[in-house]
Amino acid sequence: MTVKIINKSQHELPNYETIASAGMDLRANLTSKIVLHSLERTIVKTGLFIELPLGFEAQVRPRSGLAAKKGITVLNSPGTIDADYRGEIGVILVNLSNEPFIIENGERIAQLIIAKHERAEWIEVQELSATSRGEGGFGSTGTK
């Protein structure tokens, strides 16, 4: 599959780091650094614009290293970029740590995953088929 991309940043295009990587790193495209204080959120622009084929979405997800080491994550994870969106990719970052975090130009801030999806067609009914789980949710299958 090919995806059209416009790169208005000074950084290289996102790429897969290994043969088995599902995601590609997104980099901050900044003219000056951003200080993200504890519990603060901001939208970080990437300078990237994409045109996905119909039936695909791009998912913006946190980078595990930033989350584990610095407490920085993507607030609306995963963020969805629809096939008909043509604007700049932005990443909503939040600082869940107690320390300020400095975002520098070119910093790897999130990962992007291209995924196929289906469109559902609703069929309204009066009852659903029975299962052993039934209406149990939110931890009802056990806590072991």
Backbone as a ProteinNet text record, in pm:
[ID]
protein_1_A
[PRIMARY]
MTVKIINKSQHELPNYETIASAGMDLRANLTSKIVLHSLERTIVKTGLFIELPLGFEAQVRPRSGLAAKKGITVLNSPGTIDADYRGEIGVILVNLSNEPFIIENGERIAQLIIAKHERAEWIEVQELSATSRGEGGFGSTGTK
[TERTIARY]
84.3	0	89.3	48.8	120.3	30.9	94.3	24	92.2	13.2	66.9	97	212.9	252.3	319.6	287.9	357.8	436.5	564.7	651.5	696.5	635.7	674.1	769.1	818.1	917.2	1056.4	1157.4	1293.7	1343.7	1252	1287.5	1257.1	1320.8	1296.3	1153.1	1105.6	972.4	969	852.8	842.1	878	945.2	980.9	976.2	970.7	971.4	1115.8	1141.9	1278.3	1327.6	1236.9	1274.7	1175.3	1207.8	1121.8	986.6	981.9	858.2	786.1	836.7	772.9	634.5	537.5	402.1	387.3	463.8	450.1	574.9	553.1	659.6	660.3	777.8	786.3	747.7	670.8	638.9	729.6	778.7	870.4	804.5	839.4	791.4	853.5	770.7	817.6	798.2	902.5	892.7	991	951.7	1044.8	1112.7	1050.9	1113	1062.1	1140.1	1104.6	975.2	910.1	787.9	818.7	785.1	795.7	656.5	644.4	516	522.2	448.4	450	360.2	373.6	295.6	145.8	80.3	-63.7	-106.3	-11.9	-41.9	-48.8	-127	-137.9	-116.2	-73.5	-53.1	-62.1	-92	-90	44.5	117	248	233.2	266.7	256.4	376	353.2	457.5	507.4	432.9	469.7	432	357.1	318.8	170.6	141.1	4.5	-5.3	-111.1	-121	-255	-255.9	-377.7	-386.4	-470	-487.5	-589.1	-572.4	-675.5	-802.1	-917.8	-1042.6	-1029	-1086.9	-1079.7	-960.1	-881.8	-766.2	-775.4	-712.6	-697.5	-552.3	-508.8	-378.9	-407.5	-342.8	-360.9	-236.3	-257.1	-147.5	-146	-34.6	-22.4	99.5	99.5	215.4	339.7	455.1	580.4	602.5	626.4	637.7	753.5	864.1	977.8	946.1	877.8	839.4	741.5	649.2	550.3	616.5	700.5	761.8	867.1	950.8	1062.9	1027.7	934.9	908.2	763.6	671.9	531.2	459.7	510.4	451.5	372	246.6	162.7	72.7	8.8	-88.3	-222.6	-282.9	-403	-523.1	-546.3	-662.6	-617.6	-549.8	-486	-583.4	-586.3	-516.9	-598.5	-528.3	-591.5	-612.1	-723.2	-753.5	-743.7	-673.1	-669.4	-748.4	-859.8	-947	-892.4	-937.6	-889.8	-924.5	-1026.1	-1063.5	-1003.8	-921.4	-855.4	-732	-717.3	-603.8	-519.3	-550.3	-474.2	-345.2	-271.4	-144.4	-168.1	-85	-93.2	-41.6	-125.7	-88.3	-104	-23.7	-25.1	-59.1	-165.1	-202.2	-121.5	-19.8	63	19.4	31.4	4	119.6	153.4	260	196.1	205.1	147.6	249.7	368.9	471.8	462.6	550.1	557.2	662	733.7	843.4	809.5	857.1	839.7	913	859	921.3	943.2	1064.1	1096.7	1087.7	1005.6	992.2	1077.4	1174.4	1265.9	1223.4	1263	1240.5	1305.7	1230.7	1282.4	1264.3	1217.2	1195.1	1091.2	1117.7	1019.4	911.2	788.7	683.7	571.4	556.7	447	479.1	393.9	409.4	280.5	296.2	184.9	170.5	48.8	19.5	-90.5	-67.8	-168.1	-246.3	-378.9	-461.8	-583.5	-616.8	-738.1	-856.7	-970.4	-1089.5	-1211.6	-1315	-1443.3	-1544.8	-1646.2	-1759.9	-1876.8	-1938.3	-2049.8	-2181.8	-2270	-2407.4	-2496.1	-2570.4	-2653.7	-2777.5	-2812.5	-2938.3	-3007.6	-3114.3	-3183.8	-3270.3	-3254.5	-3329.2	-3389.1	-3469.7	-3531.3	-3454.9	-3372.8	-3291.3	-3165.7	-3064.3	-2935.8	-2919.5	-2832.4	-2810.2	-2746.5	-2775.9	-2725.6	-2582.9	-2502.5	-2367.4	-2349	-2244.3	-2218.8	-2179.6	-2123.3	-2084.5	-2204	-2294.6	-2412.6	-2378.5	-2431.9	-2412.3	-2292.6	-2215.5	-2100.6	-1994.5	-1949	-1844.3	-1763.2	-1664.4	-1581.7	-1525	-1453.7	-1388.1	-1470.3	-1582.4	-1668.7	-1613	-1511.4	-1457.2	-1346.8	-1322.6	-1225.7	-1111.1	-1039.6	-927.8	-799.8	-794	-674.9	-557.9
-117.1	0	124.1	224.5	351.3	460.1	556.4	669.1	796.6	889.3	1019.2	1100.4	1171.4	1250.8	1379.8	1488.5	1616.2	1637.4	1666.1	1687.9	1833.6	1914.6	2055.2	2076.3	1966.6	1976.6	1963.6	1984.2	1963.5	1823.8	1737.7	1603.9	1500.5	1384.4	1276.1	1224.2	1155	1094.8	987.6	967.1	855.9	725.2	636.9	508.6	399.5	275.8	160.2	132.3	124	104.1	-38.8	-137.4	-277.1	-341.3	-459.2	-531.3	-567.4	-580.1	-620.2	-504.1	-381.5	-265.9	-240.6	-217.2	-182.3	-32.1	45.3	189.9	261.4	386.5	475.8	596.1	641.7	755	885.5	966.8	1103.4	1197.7	1301.7	1397.1	1534.6	1603.5	1740	1832.6	1918.5	2018.4	2155.3	2205.3	2325.1	2433.1	2558	2669.1	2704.9	2667.4	2683	2570.5	2539.7	2429.1	2458.8	2352.1	2362.3	2302.8	2374.4	2319.5	2273.7	2143.9	2084.4	2054.9	2132.5	2117.4	2002	1963.8	1853.6	1875.5	1773.5	1769.5	1867.8	1925.1	2015.4	1935	1984.7	1920.5	2024.5	1977.4	2066.2	1985.4	2054.9	1991.1	2023.1	1918.9	1933.9	1901.5	1996.1	1978.5	1898.5	1828.3	1742.9	1791.2	1881.1	1924	1822.7	1719.9	1613.7	1621	1596.9	1593.8	1465.5	1385.9	1258.4	1242.7	1157.1	1119.3	967.4	917.4	772.8	719.8	595.9	533.5	508.5	508.3	473.6	335.3	318	190.4	180.6	289.7	292	411.9	400.4	510.3	512.4	624.6	633.4	652.9	572.3	580.9	643.2	747.2	812.1	755	693.2	624.8	674.1	653.3	694.2	612.4	668.9	594.9	537.5	408.6	342.5	397.7	432.5	486.7	619.2	709.3	837.9	817.6	724.7	699.4	640.6	539.3	470.5	555.5	624.8	698.1	839.6	904.9	1047	1078.9	983.1	1009.5	1089.8	1087.2	1162.9	1066.7	1101	1011.7	1092.4	1020.7	1081.3	1081.2	1198.4	1212.2	1137.3	1142	1074.6	946.7	863.4	745.8	631.5	571.4	622.3	731.7	832.9	935.7	881	912.3	861.1	971.1	941.6	1029.2	958.2	1017.8	958.2	980	895.8	900.6	1031.9	1102.6	1227.7	1352	1335.3	1449	1489.9	1619.1	1669.1	1771.5	1792.3	1889.4	1831.4	1916.7	1875.4	1778.2	1676.5	1582.7	1652.4	1654.8	1708.4	1599.8	1606.6	1506	1575.4	1528.7	1584.8	1511.9	1580.2	1522	1574.6	1488	1527.4	1478.7	1559.9	1526.6	1475.1	1345.9	1286	1271.6	1325.1	1318.6	1442.3	1447.6	1563.1	1664.3	1633.1	1717.8	1780.4	1902	1960	1874.8	1870.2	1796.9	1894	1895.7	1986.2	1909.2	1961.5	1903	1985.9	1921.9	1987.8	1960.1	2045.1	2022	1889.3	1806.1	1677.6	1564.3	1594.8	1491.4	1391	1263.2	1159.3	1161.9	1199.4	1227.6	1125.2	1047.4	950.4	853	753.3	664	661.6	634.6	633.7	492.9	441	308.5	321.3	264.6	263.6	133.4	143.7	25.6	24.2	-93.7	-113.9	-116.8	-69.6	-75.4	-107.6	-149.9	-181.4	-75.7	-62.1	25.2	-64.5	-35.2	-116.2	-66	-157.5	-123.9	-177.8	-89.9	-129	-205.2	-307.3	-379.2	-372	-294.1	-276.8	-398.6	-455.6	-574.3	-549.3	-642	-629.3	-705.3	-803.8	-875.5	-928.7	-953.5	-1004.3	-1149.5	-1222.3	-1363	-1372.9	-1481.4	-1503.6	-1558.5	-1519	-1573.3	-1607	-1681.4	-1713.6	-1588.5	-1491.5	-1367.3	-1276.1	-1273.5	-1188.6	-1042.6	-972.3	-829.9	-794.9	-895.3	-868.9	-787.9	-682.8	-597.5	-533.1	-456.3	-379.3	-466.9	-572.4	-658.6	-776.9	-801.8	-912	-1050.5	-1058.5	-1189.7	-1234.2	-1159.9	-1200.5	-1102.7	-1115.7	-1024.9	-1101.5	-1228	-1310.3	-1269.3
0	0	0	-73.8	-74.8	-16.6	47.6	107.9	60.6	9.4	-30.1	95.4	93	209	163	231.9	215.7	343.9	330.1	444.7	446.1	533.8	547.2	664.8	723	830.7	770.3	852.9	806.5	844.3	887.5	933.3	825.6	837.8	743.3	759.3	657.5	664.4	773	835.2	930.3	859.5	932.7	874.5	980.7	934	1023.4	1064.3	1194.1	1243.6	1224.7	1229.7	1208.5	1113.3	1064.5	970.5	1033.8	1165.3	1233.3	1301.9	1286.6	1351.1	1293.5	1381	1337.9	1320.7	1398.3	1396.9	1348.2	1309.5	1265.4	1358.9	1397.6	1489.1	1421	1493.6	1452.4	1529.4	1461.3	1523.3	1536	1643.6	1665.3	1561.6	1502.7	1407.2	1472.1	1537.4	1620.1	1576.4	1595.9	1576.7	1708.7	1820.2	1952.6	2042.2	2144.1	2232.5	2308	2352.5	2433.8	2570.2	2676.6	2811.5	2851.7	2872.9	2911.5	3060.9	3139.1	3284.8	3329	3453.3	3509.6	3486.5	3435.9	3406.5	3297.2	3226.9	3116.4	2986.4	2891.7	2760.8	2652.4	2535	2421.9	2292.8	2184.9	2053.5	1989.5	1952.8	1890.4	1742.6	1657.8	1512.4	1460.5	1348.5	1290.7	1154.9	1090	955.6	848	885.9	793	758.5	631.6	578.8	496.3	515.9	444.3	374.4	275.1	203.4	205.7	296.1	311.3	211.3	166.2	83.2	165.4	100.5	170	231.7	349.5	420	513.4	523.7	613.4	706	821.9	916.4	962.1	1014.5	1080.4	1229	1311.2	1455.5	1517.9	1598.1	1669.6	1810.8	1846	1975.1	2051.3	2183.4	2263.5	2227.9	2255.9	2250.9	2389.7	2397.7	2527.6	2610.4	2546.7	2620.3	2687.7	2615.6	2675.5	2790.2	2772.9	2877.7	3002.5	2984.4	3098.3	3168.3	3089.4	3148	3191.1	3119.4	3143.6	3180.6	3169.3	3200.4	3094.1	2970.3	2859.5	2772.7	2745.7	2665.4	2572.8	2481.7	2390.2	2461.7	2474.6	2556.8	2500.8	2371.9	2312.5	2242.8	2314.6	2255.5	2233.9	2115.8	1997.7	1930.7	1884	1802.2	1662.1	1600.9	1467	1363.8	1254.2	1137.9	1028.8	988.2	887.3	747	654.9	516.4	446.3	491.5	424.9	491.9	595.2	661.6	582.3	555.9	478.8	554.9	681.2	759.7	814.3	882.4	942	1056.4	1066	1177.7	1302.8	1404.5	1534.8	1639	1743	1848.9	1979.6	2047.7	2177.4	2284.8	2336.8	2442.3	2577.8	2679.9	2817.7	2904.5	3003.3	3097	3225.5	3249.4	3369.6	3481.7	3461.1	3564.9	3655.2	3753	3842.7	3798.9	3691.4	3643.3	3509	3482	3348.5	3244.7	3123	3013.1	2898	2845.2	2735.1	2603.3	2512.3	2378.9	2284.4	2223.7	2130.9	1987.3	1895.5	1753.8	1714	1644.2	1599.1	1698	1818.6	1919.9	1871.1	1895.2	1861.9	1969.7	1930.6	2029.2	2031.7	1925.2	1917.6	1805.6	1790.5	1676.8	1595.9	1468	1374.3	1318.7	1325	1272	1167.8	1051	944.3	958.1	967.2	991.1	899.3	853.6	774.5	870.6	825	910.4	825.7	892	828.4	867.4	785.1	817.9	854.9	966.9	1015.6	958.2	938.7	902.1	1013.5	1079.1	1192.8	1146.6	1220.7	1203.9	1338.3	1345.1	1471.8	1500.3	1622.5	1664.6	1802.4	1850.4	1982.3	2090	2050.5	2148.5	2081.2	2165.4	2118.5	2159.7	2092.3	2127.5	2265.8	2336.1	2471.9	2467.2	2568.7	2586.5	2733.6	2765.6	2905.9	2985.6	2921.1	2989	3011.6	2918.8	2932.4	2942.4	3041.2	3058.8	3146.9	3188.8	3274.7	3203.7	3265.9	3210.1	3319	3281.4	3374.4	3486.4	3447.1	3546.2	3587.5	3524.6	3568.4	3536.4	3451.2	3415.1	3511.5	3615.6	3717.2	3730.5	3844.2	3870.9	3898.3	3858.7	3887.4	3806.3
[MASK]
++++++++++++++++++++++++++++++++++++++++++++++++++++++++++++++++++++++++++++++++++++++++++++++++++++++++++++++++++++++++++++++++++++++++++++++++

